[in-house]
Structures are given as structure tokens and as C-alpha cells.
Amino acid sequence: MPREFSRNIRIASELQRFINNLLQQGIKDPRLRGITISSVTMNDSSGKALVLFSTLDLENNEEESTLAALNSAKGFIRQKFGQKMKIRNVPELIFERDSGPDTSIRISKLIDEAINKK
């Protein structure tokens, strides 16, 4: 009988929790203040993890510096996660901005405009 939660799902969930804690407490880079990891998904072979980050006050010019800061901290995050979880093969981290909050704000503004026109 297959397991209800696969190893990839468990590792992705723990990785999301770990990176969020690390961003709040362990990384002192000012470019990473106010960043939240919204989701982590792993491919079937466990070789890569797509990490989506979001923040409400991120402007376009800050997005590049935030992404650069996350990419520069990639090795540190992988090392600490591997030590904590005691796993040998830590997935490669691929950081991308989560567009979900921006879409939600845009839709909310459109709804407000439609209500105000009535």
C-alpha cells in the first residue's frame, strides 16, 4: 500500500518551514527582510526544489536584489538543512517570485472599482 505522504512532500514541507525560520532568525542580509516562502515543490527525482517567495512591499527594482540575495544564500541554506534533517542529498534550490499576492491585490482593486462605478 503506498504511503499517504511521499518523501518529497515531507521534505518540501520541512524545507519551507526551515527556510522561513532561517529567514526570520538566521540570515542577516537586509535584502531578505520581509520575505516569506509561500511554497516549495519538488520534482519526482528529488533533485530540484522550486521555492516560491513573496512579500507585499516588493517593488520591481528590489526583486532582482532579493533574488540575488536568495541565490547567494543558497549554499548556506542547503548546508544547514542537510545538517538539520541528516540527509545526504539535499535538493538544489531554485528561487522564483510568487505572483499570487500581486494577482490577488490586482483582482481586489478591480472588484473595488467595479463596485464604486455602480
FIVO-388527 format. One record per residue (C-alpha): x, y, z; residue in three letters. Coordinates in pm, whole numbers, plus 32768, in hexadecimal, padded with zeros to 4 digits. Layout:
N
{x X	y Y	z Z	res ALA}
...
END
This chain:
118
{x 8000	y 8000	z 8000	res MET}
{x 8099	y 8152	z 7F9F	res PRO}
{x 80DF	y 8252	z 80A5	res ARG}
{x 7FE9	y 836D	z 80CA	res GLU}
{x 80FE	y 8474	z 80CC	res PHE}
{x 822B	y 8436	z 7FF3	res SER}
{x 838C	y 8486	z 805D	res ARG}
{x 8397	y 85AE	z 7F6B	res ASN}
{x 8264	y 864D	z 8007	res ILE}
{x 82F0	y 8624	z 8165	res ARG}
{x 8443	y 86B4	z 8104	res ILE}
{x 83A0	y 87D7	z 8049	res ALA}
{x 82C5	y 8829	z 8175	res SER}
{x 83E9	y 881D	z 8266	res GLU}
{x 84C3	y 88E8	z 8177	res LEU}
{x 83BC	y 89FB	z 8165	res GLN}
{x 83A3	y 8A0A	z 82E1	res ARG}
{x 851E	y 8A04	z 8307	res PHE}
{x 8561	y 8B1B	z 820A	res ILE}
{x 8454	y 8BF8	z 82A4	res ASN}
{x 84ED	y 8BCB	z 83FD	res ASN}
{x 8649	y 8C08	z 8375	res LEU}
{x 85DC	y 8D47	z 82C5	res LEU}
{x 8545	y 8DC9	z 8408	res GLN}
{x 8660	y 8D67	z 84F2	res GLN}
{x 879E	y 8CF6	z 8448	res GLY}
{x 87E7	y 8DC2	z 830F	res ILE}
{x 8853	y 8F25	z 834F	res LYS}
{x 8845	y 8FA3	z 81E8	res ASP}
{x 876C	y 90DF	z 81E7	res PRO}
{x 86F3	y 9092	z 8086	res ARG}
{x 8637	y 8F66	z 8113	res LEU}
{x 8565	y 901E	z 8214	res ARG}
{x 83F0	y 8FED	z 81EE	res GLY}
{x 8413	y 8EBF	z 8109	res ILE}
{x 832E	y 8D94	z 813A	res THR}
{x 834B	y 8C44	z 8095	res ILE}
{x 81EF	y 8BFD	z 8011	res SER}
{x 8227	y 8A9F	z 7F87	res SER}
{x 832A	y 8998	z 7F35	res VAL}
{x 82F3	y 888C	z 7E2F	res THR}
{x 83E4	y 8779	z 7DD3	res MET}
{x 8401	y 86B1	z 7C94	res ASN}
{x 83DD	y 8538	z 7C9B	res ASP}
{x 8550	y 84EF	z 7C9E	res SER}
{x 8588	y 85D0	z 7DD0	res SER}
{x 86A1	y 8681	z 7D1E	res GLY}
{x 8607	y 87DD	z 7D12	res LYS}
{x 851D	y 88A5	z 7DED	res ALA}
{x 845E	y 89D1	z 7D67	res LEU}
{x 8446	y 8AD0	z 7E81	res VAL}
{x 8346	y 8BE5	z 7E53	res LEU}
{x 8377	y 8D1E	z 7F24	res PHE}
{x 8293	y 8E46	z 7F56	res SER}
{x 827A	y 8F92	z 8004	res THR}
{x 8174	y 90A0	z 7FF1	res LEU}
{x 825B	y 91CB	z 7FD5	res ASP}
{x 834A	y 9148	z 7ECB	res LEU}
{x 8381	y 9238	z 7DAD	res GLU}
{x 8409	y 91D6	z 7C5A	res ASN}
{x 8563	y 9268	z 7C9A	res ASN}
{x 857E	y 91AE	z 7DE5	res GLU}
{x 8517	y 9062	z 7D4E	res GLU}
{x 8666	y 9030	z 7CA3	res GLU}
{x 872F	y 907C	z 7DDD	res SER}
{x 8651	y 8F97	z 7EAD	res THR}
{x 8678	y 8E7E	z 7DB2	res LEU}
{x 87F1	y 8EB7	z 7DAC	res ALA}
{x 87FE	y 8EAB	z 7F29	res ALA}
{x 8738	y 8D66	z 7F31	res LEU}
{x 8818	y 8CCD	z 7E28	res ASN}
{x 8950	y 8D33	z 7EE7	res SER}
{x 88C5	y 8C96	z 8027	res ALA}
{x 8867	y 8B56	z 7F6D	res LYS}
{x 899A	y 8A91	z 7FD9	res GLY}
{x 897A	y 8AFC	z 8144	res PHE}
{x 8809	y 8A9A	z 814B	res ILE}
{x 884D	y 8945	z 80AE	res ARG}
{x 896A	y 88FE	z 819F	res GLN}
{x 88A1	y 8959	z 82D6	res LYS}
{x 8770	y 8897	z 825D	res PHE}
{x 8842	y 8762	z 8216	res GLY}
{x 88D9	y 8773	z 8372	res GLN}
{x 8787	y 87A0	z 8419	res LYS}
{x 86D4	y 868D	z 8359	res MET}
{x 8803	y 85A7	z 8349	res LYS}
{x 87D2	y 8563	z 81D8	res ILE}
{x 88EC	y 8537	z 80E3	res ARG}
{x 884A	y 85B2	z 7FA3	res ASN}
{x 87B3	y 8707	z 7FE1	res VAL}
{x 86EE	y 877F	z 7EB2	res PRO}
{x 876E	y 889D	z 7DDF	res GLU}
{x 86AC	y 89DA	z 7E30	res LEU}
{x 860F	y 8AA4	z 7D19	res ILE}
{x 857C	y 8BEE	z 7D91	res PHE}
{x 8460	y 8C9F	z 7CDC	res GLU}
{x 8377	y 8DB6	z 7D3F	res ARG}
{x 8212	y 8D4E	z 7D8F	res ASP}
{x 8124	y 8E25	z 7CC6	res SER}
{x 7FF3	y 8DB5	z 7D8E	res GLY}
{x 7FE6	y 8EE0	z 7E7D	res PRO}
{x 800C	y 8FD8	z 7D5E	res ASP}
{x 7EF2	y 8F31	z 7CA1	res THR}
{x 7E15	y 8F35	z 7DD5	res SER}
{x 7E53	y 90A8	z 7E0F	res ILE}
{x 7E0E	y 90F6	z 7CA1	res ARG}
{x 7CC7	y 9032	z 7CA3	res ILE}
{x 7C5D	y 90D9	z 7DE8	res SER}
{x 7C9A	y 9231	z 7D50	res LYS}
{x 7BCF	y 91D4	z 7C1B	res LEU}
{x 7AAE	y 915F	z 7CF4	res ILE}
{x 7ABC	y 92A2	z 7DBF	res ASP}
{x 7AB9	y 9371	z 7C7F	res GLU}
{x 798E	y 92B0	z 7BFA	res ALA}
{x 78CF	y 92E3	z 7D3E	res ILE}
{x 7920	y 9458	z 7D45	res ASN}
{x 78A0	y 9486	z 7BDE	res LYS}
{x 7743	y 9414	z 7C3F	res LYS}
END
